[in-house]
Amino acid sequence: MSKKKNIIDCSLLDMHKYSKDAFQYLYDKLTDKGFKRAYVAKDRPINAVTGILWDITQEDDEVTKIIEGMDKIDNIKAESSKSRLEKIANTWIKKAYREYFVNGYKISRSLFVKFTKNIFEPKSEENRKQLEAASKKLFDKTYNTYRNRQHRITNSDKFNELVARYPKLNIDKAYRYAIVSGKFNLNADDIEEFEYILKFALSKKEDSNKKNQYYMLKKV
């Protein structure tokens, strides 16, 4: 498996929070008799932890397949393994959602297919049909993923409390876009961070400057 270097390296702390089912799958695979590694020993747990992490970072073929199995359970995919068309679909639909939220423009599958044709420029009728089919399928999958993520916000008590605290602001639309952009998820910590950003944006600049000056004087 060829290693692809990201422009921004990620820490282990940035990794996806796998479900219990995914971790059970990992445990079953690592404890299987067919998984042969010198570091797998009951009396050396630290060796096992560091060993498996090393194999993951070095993209060992056998371990990579295990991690891909975990990804499949959680319905995610490593960024480095995404095709060019998948990355184009993600970027295009994110921008389309932005136009939808700002100007009310429709998120059109036909426009996306036309966009991909302009990029890939299929040379034959067969290639054109293949690209159209792949683009439509990928559009539906990506669009539905983003739509389902947004629809879950109405079931969050924490989010509904946030909306109630700011009745004059369109919190619903703002947070939906925050989810689509990939900057926020629907959890208590992210909702709290989002509210802090709101408070900073709504606060008067003069008051903020005074508080900063007071803090600096007190610190000195």
SVG drawing of the C-alpha trace seen along z (x, -y; Angstrom):
<svg xmlns="http://www.w3.org/2000/svg" viewBox="-37 -51 45 71">
<polyline fill="none" stroke="black" stroke-width="0.4" points="0.0,0.0 1.6,-3.3 1.9,-5.9 0.3,-9.3 1.6,-12.3 -1.1,-14.8 -0.3,-18.5 -1.3,-18.7 -0.2,-15.7 -2.7,-14.4 -2.2,-13.3 -3.6,-10.2 -5.7,-12.6 -7.4,-13.6 -8.5,-10.1 -12.1,-9.0 -13.9,-7.9 -14.7,-4.4 -17.8,-2.6 -17.8,0.3 -18.7,2.6 -15.6,1.5 -13.4,2.0 -14.8,5.4 -14.0,6.2 -10.4,5.0 -10.1,7.1 -11.4,10.2 -8.9,9.8 -5.9,9.1 -6.6,12.1 -7.3,14.5 -4.7,17.3 -4.1,16.4 -2.8,13.0 0.9,13.6 3.0,10.8 5.9,11.0 4.5,8.1 1.2,9.9 1.7,11.5 -0.6,11.5 2.2,10.6 3.4,7.6 0.4,5.3 2.6,2.2 4.5,4.0 1.2,5.0 -0.1,1.4 3.1,-0.2 3.5,2.7 0.0,2.3 0.4,-1.5 3.7,-1.1 2.1,1.3 -0.8,-1.2 1.6,-4.1 3.8,-2.0 0.7,-0.9 1.3,2.8 -1.0,4.6 -2.6,7.0 -3.2,4.4 -4.5,1.9 -7.2,4.4 -8.3,4.7 -8.6,0.9 -10.5,0.8 -12.9,3.3 -13.4,1.0 -14.0,-1.9 -16.6,0.1 -18.5,0.8 -18.5,-2.9 -19.3,-3.9 -16.2,-6.1 -13.3,-6.2 -9.6,-7.3 -9.0,-10.6 -5.9,-9.2 -8.0,-6.4 -10.7,-8.6 -10.7,-8.8 -10.4,-12.1 -14.1,-12.0 -15.0,-11.5 -13.0,-14.5 -14.5,-16.6 -18.0,-15.5 -17.3,-16.5 -16.0,-19.9 -18.7,-20.6 -21.6,-19.6 -20.2,-21.6 -20.0,-24.7 -23.5,-24.0 -24.9,-23.8 -23.3,-27.2 -25.1,-28.7 -28.3,-27.0 -28.1,-28.4 -27.1,-31.9 -29.1,-32.4 -31.6,-29.5 -30.1,-27.9 -31.1,-24.3 -28.5,-21.6 -28.7,-20.0 -27.4,-16.6 -27.5,-17.4 -25.2,-20.5 -22.8,-18.3 -22.7,-15.7 -22.1,-18.5 -19.3,-19.8 -17.5,-16.5 -17.8,-16.1 -16.0,-19.5 -13.2,-18.3 -12.6,-14.8 -13.6,-15.4 -14.5,-11.8 -13.2,-10.9 -15.7,-8.3 -19.4,-7.6 -18.7,-4.7 -16.5,-6.8 -19.1,-9.5 -21.8,-7.0 -19.5,-5.5 -18.7,-9.0 -22.3,-10.0 -23.3,-6.8 -20.5,-7.2 -21.2,-10.9 -24.9,-10.4 -24.2,-7.5 -21.6,-9.5 -23.7,-12.6 -26.6,-10.7 -24.4,-9.1 -22.6,-12.3 -25.7,-14.5 -27.7,-12.0 -24.8,-11.8 -24.7,-15.5 -28.5,-15.8 -28.8,-13.0 -26.2,-14.7 -28.1,-17.9 -31.5,-16.3 -30.2,-14.8 -29.9,-18.3 -33.7,-18.6 -33.4,-15.6 -30.7,-17.2 -32.0,-18.8 -28.7,-20.6 -29.1,-22.2 -32.8,-23.1 -31.8,-24.9 -29.2,-26.8 -31.8,-27.8 -34.2,-29.0 -31.5,-31.2 -31.0,-33.1 -34.5,-33.6 -33.4,-36.5 -30.6,-34.5 -30.9,-31.8 -29.1,-29.2 -30.6,-26.3 -29.2,-27.4 -25.8,-28.4 -25.3,-25.1 -26.4,-23.1 -23.7,-24.8 -21.2,-24.3 -21.9,-20.6 -21.7,-20.5 -18.4,-22.4 -16.9,-19.7 -15.9,-22.2 -18.5,-21.0 -20.3,-17.8 -23.5,-17.3 -22.2,-16.8 -22.2,-18.8 -18.7,-20.1 -19.1,-21.4 -22.4,-23.0 -20.7,-24.7 -17.8,-25.9 -20.3,-27.2 -22.1,-29.3 -18.8,-30.8 -18.2,-32.0 -21.7,-33.5 -21.0,-35.3 -17.8,-36.7 -19.4,-37.9 -22.3,-39.5 -20.2,-41.2 -19.4,-44.9 -15.8,-45.5 -15.4,-48.4 -16.3,-46.1 -13.9,-43.5 -11.1,-46.0 -11.7,-47.3 -11.6,-43.8 -8.4,-43.0 -6.8,-46.2 -7.9,-45.4 -6.5,-41.9 -3.1,-43.2 -2.8,-45.8 -3.7,-43.3 -1.2,-40.8 1.6,-43.5"/>
</svg>
